[in-house]
Amino acid sequence: MGGVLLSGKYYLDHPENMNEEELLRMLEFNSYFLLGEAEQPERTADPIQEAIRKAKKIGVCVEISGEIPRNQTVRDLLDQAIDQCSANAVRHAGGDRLLIHMEETADHVTAVFSNNGRAPEGPITETGGLFVLRKAVEDAGGTMTVQSQPTFLLTISVPNNLIQ
């Protein structure tokens, strides 16, 4: 729902950069979803590329350094994190770039997220999307840390031996 609202706001601010028909399809699907009448879409696209595409629709350019792991559990977590961090970059920081640094060792896969927006004014309260993301990361056996000063950093680390 948040993504549709941000897409609508982005469309109002930058109508030349967005396809109106696609926005209307998103609104229609969301309406059916809220009414409990939506079917689950088939999962055919790569979750990372899909998250990057969704970020672009709300005006956020995603830049990834390092190699993206092939493990589906990690890719699903990254998809969720990209969605949440790009929405929060726009909503809370006024940013338009999401930077992700990936690192894989023998023991862990680590992703560090930052953005080019304003630093948070104080500690970040993990509600909504961040709360759900933390639960998903911890359910996969990983850890998530959120730093608010001097800049926003979200770090996800998942042990290689716990992911299947």
Secondary structure, 3 states (H helix, E strand, C coil): CHHHHHHHHHHHHCHHHCCHHHHHHHHHHHHHHHCCCCCCCCCCCCHHHHHHHHHHHCCCEEEEECCCCCCHHHHHHHHHHHHHHHHHHHHHHCCCEEEEEEEECCCEEEEEEEECCCCCCCCCCCCHHHHHHHHHHHHCCCEEEEECCCCCEEEEEEEHHHCC
